[in-house]
Amino acid sequence: MPYRDFHYRWEYELHSSPEQLWSFVADTNRFNRDAGVPALQPPEGKRQRLRNARRRLRLSFLGVPVEWEEQPFEWIKPSRFGVVRKYNKGPIAELKVLAELSPLGDGGTKLIYQIWARPKSLLGFLLIPLQVGYASQRKFASAFEGYDKMALAEIPVPSEYSSPELSSSARGRLEALKEKLLVEGAVPRVVEKLIDFIERADDFSLARIRPYALADQWSEPRRAVLAACLLATRQGLLDMQWDLLCPLCRGPQESETSLGDISSKVHCETCRIDFTVNFDRFVEITFKPNASVRRAEVRDYCMGSPQRTPHVVVQQLLAPHTSRSLILPLEEGSYRLRTLELPGEQLVTVRAEGAETATARISDRVSGEELKLAPRTTLQLENASDSEQLFILERLQWSDQAATAAEVTALQVFRDLFSSEVLRPGERSR
């Protein structure tokens, strides 16, 4: 028998701006964990490749196996994102999520979060109002309140999702390592913040510590934070890792503990490309706490999060021979418009003197004259092809918050501390 659909809508008024909140709210991997969603289970058998970044995912909820096909997330940064999940196993038939962020006059944000759920069975009809309408409502409010505080804080605030309080032995080791860093000449103010960060931040923040991003967040010199992280690695406080980044999605595809273990050929399953590692751009040094101090273990709760590709400002799925009009808030700079399935690209430049309306049309490939847009523009996307297309508008400029292998290995402090770190024979940093 058919069951009625459920619709839930919550509104929150937060103190931080949409731009400040976006990296937290749009990190649906973190949000799903904070909302009590179980971690994803690994796929069974060989993973089947689906069109336009669709994924088949599964988990277990209260002992009930749940499987679904997830449509690609759609978003306009930093104002809205959403996703549709169609289930083939479990008590729910379909779930749709939409989050909208709009600025308030006082500099804050009005966040509207909506869920539409269609039951598949009597269990789903009973479970949705209990789990989504009641239990999740409180968890959502708690998570968004926490993100609001994190967006405004230099050091992430403690929450119920942070790791358990450190043991007395771990605290003692942390204090001893702090003194060693100060003796080694690390900037005292940076050392205090680094120790506080390791003690208080959650596992998501600690599993991939980017020193330049931390420096910007703390308003400290980048080289001072990087040097402190390198010294902390030498002293056993942190572990160093080298992330190999995909040139399209820019996500880490592999991580190695030594430069000598890096292979120059890497494959990205999401983008379906093989690429050659470029040490000027595609290899980034990151850190995580040493297990003797604190374990930072991260599991996957969502695979298609907008925050996994923060350089992508717009992602939209269009059916064949359809169009969509988008009002875009864009920063000035250079962009690229492409689709996941078709060859080619169209360059986009955003300047104050750019057009306030424009059209991007694709058929059998992505091409056309360079679009020159204003920071506030209405862009018409037209899919004139015979198949569904996932439109992607991304910034061309790579974030300068990445401490690349080429840059780090050229520093004297790195050479003094890690003289044995070398590339594989035949590989070059430049």
C-alpha positions in Angstrom: 0.0 0.0 0.0 1.3 3.5 -0.7 2.3 5.7 2.3 2.2 9.5 2.5 5.4 11.5 2.1 6.9 13.4 5.0 8.3 16.9 4.9 10.3 18.7 7.6 11.5 22.3 7.6 13.7 23.9 10.2 14.9 27.5 10.4 18.0 28.7 12.3 19.4 32.2 12.8 23.1 32.0 13.2 25.8 34.6 14.0 28.4 33.8 11.3 28.0 34.7 7.6 27.1 32.2 4.9 30.7 32.3 3.6 32.0 31.4 7.1 29.4 28.7 7.7 29.6 27.0 4.3 32.8 25.0 5.0 31.0 23.4 8.0 27.4 23.1 6.9 28.4 21.8 3.4 30.7 19.3 4.9 28.0 16.6 4.9 30.6 14.0 5.8 31.0 15.7 9.2 27.3 16.6 9.4 26.1 13.1 8.9 28.3 11.9 11.7 27.1 14.7 14.0 23.5 13.9 13.1 23.9 10.3 14.2 24.0 8.7 10.8 26.0 5.4 10.9 29.2 5.2 8.9 29.2 3.9 5.4 30.1 0.3 4.8 32.6 -0.7 2.1 31.0 -1.7 -1.2 30.5 -5.4 -1.9 32.4 -6.8 -4.8 33.7 -4.7 -7.7 32.4 -1.1 -7.6 30.2 -0.4 -10.6 30.9 2.9 -12.4 27.8 5.0 -12.6 27.1 8.1 -14.8 27.6 11.6 -13.5 29.1 10.9 -10.1 26.2 8.7 -8.9 27.2 6.2 -6.2 25.8 3.0 -4.8 26.2 3.2 -1.0 25.2 1.1 2.0 25.1 1.1 5.8 23.4 -0.7 8.6 20.8 1.2 10.8 19.6 -0.5 14.0 20.6 -3.8 12.4 18.6 -3.2 9.2 20.7 -3.2 6.0 20.1 0.0 4.0 21.3 0.5 0.4 20.7 3.3 -2.0 21.8 5.1 -5.2 22.9 8.6 -4.5 22.4 11.3 -7.1 25.2 13.8 -7.5 25.0 16.7 -5.0 23.9 20.0 -6.5 25.0 23.3 -5.1 25.6 27.0 -5.5 28.3 28.1 -3.1 27.7 29.5 -0.5 23.9 29.7 -0.7 22.4 26.2 -1.2 23.1 22.5 -1.7 20.9 19.4 -1.9 20.9 15.7 -2.8 18.4 13.0 -3.7 18.9 9.4 -2.5 16.8 6.5 -4.0 16.8 3.4 -1.9 16.7 -0.2 -3.1 17.0 -1.8 0.3 15.6 -0.6 3.7 12.4 1.0 4.9 12.7 4.3 2.9 12.0 4.7 -0.8 13.4 8.1 -1.4 15.0 10.9 0.6 15.6 14.5 -0.5 17.7 17.1 1.4 17.9 20.9 0.7 19.9 23.4 2.7 19.6 27.2 2.0 21.8 29.9 3.5 20.9 33.6 3.2 22.6 36.6 4.8 20.9 38.5 7.6 21.2 42.2 8.0 23.5 41.9 11.1 26.1 39.8 9.3 24.6 36.5 10.4 22.9 33.7 8.4 19.4 32.4 8.1 19.7 28.7 7.5 16.7 26.7 6.2 17.1 23.0 6.2 14.5 20.7 4.7 14.0 17.0 4.3 11.4 15.1 2.2 11.1 11.4 2.9 9.0 8.7 1.2 8.4 5.5 3.2 8.7 2.1 1.4 7.1 0.1 4.2 5.2 0.3 7.4 8.5 0.3 9.3 9.5 3.4 7.3 6.2 5.1 7.9 6.7 4.6 11.7 10.5 5.3 11.7 10.7 8.5 9.7 8.7 10.7 12.1 10.5 9.2 15.1 14.1 9.4 13.7 13.9 12.4 11.4 11.0 14.4 12.9 12.0 14.0 16.6 15.5 12.6 17.2 17.3 14.3 14.3 15.7 17.6 14.9 17.6 18.1 18.2 20.8 16.8 16.7 20.5 19.1 13.7 20.1 22.1 16.0 23.0 21.1 18.1 25.3 20.6 15.1 24.4 23.9 13.5 24.9 25.7 16.7 28.3 24.1 17.1 29.3 25.0 13.5 28.3 28.6 14.1 30.8 28.7 17.1 33.5 26.9 15.1 33.1 29.3 12.2 33.8 32.2 14.5 36.6 30.6 16.7 40.3 30.4 16.1 40.4 27.0 17.8 37.5 24.6 17.3 35.3 24.5 20.3 34.9 21.2 22.2 31.8 19.3 21.4 30.3 15.9 22.1 31.8 14.7 18.9 35.4 15.5 19.9 37.6 12.6 21.0 37.4 11.5 24.6 39.4 13.5 27.1 43.1 12.7 26.8 44.6 10.3 29.4 46.9 11.6 32.0 49.9 9.9 30.3 48.9 11.5 26.9 48.6 14.9 28.7 52.0 14.5 30.2 53.5 13.6 26.9 51.8 16.5 25.3 53.2 18.9 27.9 56.7 17.4 27.6 56.6 17.8 23.8 55.4 21.3 24.1 58.5 22.2 26.2 60.8 20.5 23.6 59.2 22.6 20.8 59.9 25.7 22.7 63.5 24.7 23.3 63.9 23.9 19.6 62.9 27.5 18.8 59.3 27.2 17.7 57.3 30.4 18.1 55.7 30.2 21.6 52.4 31.7 20.5 52.1 29.1 17.7 53.1 26.3 20.0 50.3 27.2 22.4 47.8 27.2 19.6 49.1 23.9 18.1 48.9 22.1 21.4 45.4 23.4 22.1 44.3 22.4 18.6 45.6 18.8 19.0 43.9 18.5 22.4 40.5 20.1 21.5 39.8 19.7 17.8 37.7 16.8 16.5 39.0 13.9 14.4 37.9 15.5 11.1 40.0 18.5 11.8 43.1 16.5 13.0 43.2 13.8 10.4 44.6 16.1 7.7 46.2 19.2 9.3 47.1 21.8 6.6 49.6 24.2 8.2 49.0 27.2 5.9 45.2 26.9 6.4 45.7 26.8 10.2 48.0 29.8 10.0 45.4 31.8 8.2 42.7 30.7 10.7 45.0 31.7 13.6 46.3 34.9 12.0 49.8 33.7 12.4 52.7 33.6 9.8 52.5 30.6 7.6 56.1 29.7 7.8 56.0 29.8 11.6 53.2 27.3 11.7 54.8 25.1 9.1 58.1 25.2 11.0 56.3 24.3 14.2 54.6 21.3 12.5 57.9 20.1 11.1 59.6 20.4 14.5 56.6 18.6 16.1 57.0 15.8 13.6 60.7 15.5 14.5 59.8 15.3 18.2 57.1 12.7 17.7 54.1 14.9 18.3 52.8 14.8 14.7 53.1 12.4 11.8 53.9 13.8 8.3 52.1 12.7 5.2 52.3 13.6 1.5 48.9 13.8 -0.2 48.7 13.2 -4.0 46.0 15.5 -5.3 43.8 15.0 -8.4 44.2 17.9 -10.8 40.4 18.0 -11.4 38.6 17.3 -8.1 41.8 18.3 -6.2 41.1 15.7 -3.5 43.8 13.5 -2.1 43.9 10.2 -4.0 46.8 8.6 -2.1 48.9 9.5 0.9 52.5 8.4 1.6 54.6 8.9 4.6 57.8 9.4 2.6 58.5 11.3 -0.6 60.6 8.3 -1.8 57.4 6.2 -1.8 55.5 8.5 -4.2 54.8 7.1 -7.6 54.4 9.6 -10.5 51.3 7.9 -12.0 48.0 8.1 -10.1 44.4 7.3 -10.9 41.3 9.2 -9.7 38.2 7.0 -9.7 35.8 9.9 -9.2 37.1 11.9 -12.2 38.0 8.8 -14.2 41.4 10.0 -15.1 45.0 8.9 -14.8 47.4 11.8 -14.1 51.1 12.4 -13.7 52.1 13.9 -10.3 53.3 17.5 -10.4 55.3 18.3 -7.3 54.8 22.0 -7.7 51.0 21.5 -7.3 49.7 18.0 -6.9 51.7 16.9 -3.8 50.9 18.6 -0.5 52.4 18.1 2.9 49.8 17.5 5.7 50.1 16.3 9.3 48.1 14.3 11.9 48.7 13.6 15.6 51.1 10.8 16.5 49.1 7.9 17.9 51.1 8.0 21.1 49.5 11.4 21.8 46.0 11.1 20.2 44.5 8.9 17.5 42.6 10.7 14.8 40.5 8.2 13.0 38.0 9.3 10.3 35.4 7.2 8.7 33.2 8.0 5.7 29.7 9.1 6.4 29.0 10.8 3.0 31.0 10.5 -0.3 29.5 13.3 -2.3 29.9 16.2 0.1 30.3 19.7 -1.6 33.2 20.4 0.8 35.2 17.5 -0.8 35.7 19.8 -3.8 35.8 23.3 -2.3 37.1 24.9 -5.5 33.8 23.9 -7.3 31.4 26.8 -6.8 28.5 25.4 -8.8 27.4 21.9 -9.6 24.1 21.2 -11.4 22.6 18.1 -13.0 20.5 18.8 -16.1 18.3 16.4 -18.0 18.8 16.3 -21.8 17.4 19.3 -23.7 16.6 21.3 -20.6 17.9 24.6 -19.2 18.2 26.2 -15.8 18.7 29.8 -14.7 21.0 30.4 -11.7 21.7 33.6 -9.8 25.3 33.3 -8.8 27.4 35.2 -6.2 30.9 34.9 -7.6 34.3 36.2 -6.5 36.4 37.9 -9.1 38.9 35.6 -10.8 39.2 32.9 -13.5 36.9 29.9 -13.7 36.3 26.8 -15.9 32.9 25.4 -17.0 32.9 21.7 -17.8 30.8 18.6 -17.5 31.8 15.3 -16.1 31.0 13.2 -19.2 31.8 15.5 -22.2 35.2 16.6 -23.5 36.2 20.3 -23.6 35.8 23.3 -21.3 34.7 26.9 -21.4 36.7 29.6 -19.7 34.9 32.1 -17.5 36.3 35.4 -16.2 34.5 37.3 -13.3 35.2 41.0 -13.2 33.3 44.1 -12.0 32.7 45.1 -15.6 31.4 41.7 -16.7 27.9 40.8 -18.0 25.1 40.5 -15.5 23.3 37.9 -17.7 24.9 35.1 -19.8 24.1 31.7 -21.4 26.3 28.6 -21.4 25.1 26.0 -23.9 26.6 22.6 -24.5 25.8 19.9 -27.1 28.3 17.1 -28.0 31.2 18.9 -26.2 31.9 21.9 -23.9 33.2 24.9 -25.9 32.4 28.5 -26.8 33.8 31.9 -26.4 35.1 33.0 -23.0 32.3 34.2 -20.7 32.9 37.5 -19.0 30.6 37.7 -16.0 29.9 40.2 -13.2 30.3 39.1 -9.5 26.5 39.0 -9.3 25.2 37.4 -12.4 22.4 35.3 -13.8 23.7 32.4 -15.8 21.5 30.3 -18.0 22.8 26.7 -18.3 21.5 24.8 -21.4 22.0 21.1 -22.0 21.3 20.7 -25.7 22.8 17.2 -25.7 20.8 13.9 -25.9 22.0 12.8 -22.4 22.0 14.0 -18.9 24.9 16.3 -18.0 26.5 17.3 -14.7 27.7 21.0 -15.1 30.7 22.0 -13.0 31.9 25.6 -12.5 35.2 25.7 -10.7 37.9 28.2 -9.9 41.1 27.7 -11.9 43.4 29.2 -9.3 44.6 26.6 -6.8 44.4 27.5 -3.2 47.7 29.0 -1.9 46.9 27.3 1.4 48.6 24.1 0.1 52.2 23.7 1.3 53.5 21.8 -1.8 56.3 19.3 -1.9 58.4 21.6 -4.2 58.0 24.5 -1.7 58.6 22.5 1.5 61.6 20.6 0.3 63.3 23.8 -0.7 63.1 25.2 2.9 66.3 25.0 5.0 64.3 24.0 8.1 63.0 20.9 6.2 66.4 20.0 4.9 67.9 20.3 8.3 65.3 18.1 10.0 64.6 15.6 7.2 67.8 15.3 5.1 66.9 11.7 4.3 63.6 12.6 2.6 64.2 12.2 -1.1 62.2 11.5 -4.2 62.3 8.2 -6.0 65.1 7.9 -8.5 64.1 9.5 -11.7 61.5 11.8 -10.0 62.1 15.5 -9.7 60.4 18.1 -7.5 60.3 20.5 -10.4 
